[in-house]
Amino acid sequence: MNWRNTIEISKGVYWVGVRDWNRRVFDALIPLPKGTTYNSYLVVGEEKKALIDTVNPGFEKELEERIGKTVNPNTIDYVVMNHAEPDHVGAIPYVMALSDKAQLLTTKTGAKMAQTYFKVPEERIIVVKDQDAIALGGKTLRFIEAPMLHWPETMFTYLQENKILFPCDFFGSHVADGFYDEDLEDLLVYAQKYYGEIMMPYSSMGQRAMEKIRGLQIEMVAPSHGPIYKNPSRILDSYKKWVAGETKRKATIVYVTMWNSTKKMIQPIMETLSSEGVEIVLHDLVSVDVSELAKGLVDSRAIVLGAPTVLGGAHPLAVYAAHLVKALRPPAMFGVVLSSYGWGGGAVKQLQEILASSKIEIVGALEINGPPTEENVGRIIELGRTLAQKIKEHDGNNE
Ligand code: FEO
């Protein structure tokens, strides 16, 4: 791709977005080691022109320049707002100021957000409902409501004639590299991270959306982050498994240790699970990459949490991890909590309380004083065997 070129991804459909190579964090939480993209698409019909989503604030001129390679930005008729988060809507006021006649197409909830957050005047908004369509002349945009994927106002747009689905964040990935899916061999790694971080908490809504688009002929999936899928089955098949909460014989182990006692408790359970044929993903919470953790949780059947007691409760990093696990709502069914304390316990109780409202069944917990004794290690190995048994019993029984 040439610098600041626009790209015709299908007849009359142009990518006019931005690659943000330098962004390193999203939502003040998610690391972006390979940056991200804000994909915006221009659809040129025989009579009307529509822009599907825009870009992050700060990139307005780049967007304008790219649109200008194909049409005069002053002549855009519609701006489709699939989602109201600023990384896609930030440039909407700018685009609508360029084109006086442009009207915003969005859901009812999106209309309120556009007025509140982006000061789009009510008279310039057209509210669309599920399955409404708008004709551009030889091109028809159909709207599919997809609430809570991942905000309440979210919708997808389907371009009937070109058979392209524009699902905004859904099916997205945070990576600036690659333009089409075939350009990036490990794209699904980024897609799985993205799913775990952003969409996993809303898996039931994801299932509904997958059901809604099941009958569509989709030849291309053009999300708002990351490469465009010319081979849609690559991402559609993965999402089918992820939204269904399909898990593997896999355990995510997260721990923090101060003087290695908790680490010495993690070692035997990890070895036991591994020798029982359970795949292990291990994270030291001091250096954990949240997106790696989220990725592993997408298909882990169990979680092991290890933390010392400090200052009267679980180590703060473990409290953070437990809250994160609860919030991400992974499909894991079983858990074990391990802890070591110096002169007073409390970590296990606190972590179990945090996880109590999740669907994770804590199959065992152990809190010990100081480094593990041989007897403690024996108990941990037993816990590992129990957990492995639970994991294996669930084979072929995915939700
Ligand atoms: Fe890419 Fe939810 O914004």
Residues whose N, C-alpha, C, O or C-beta is under 5 A from the ligand:
A	BS01	FEO	E85 D87 D169
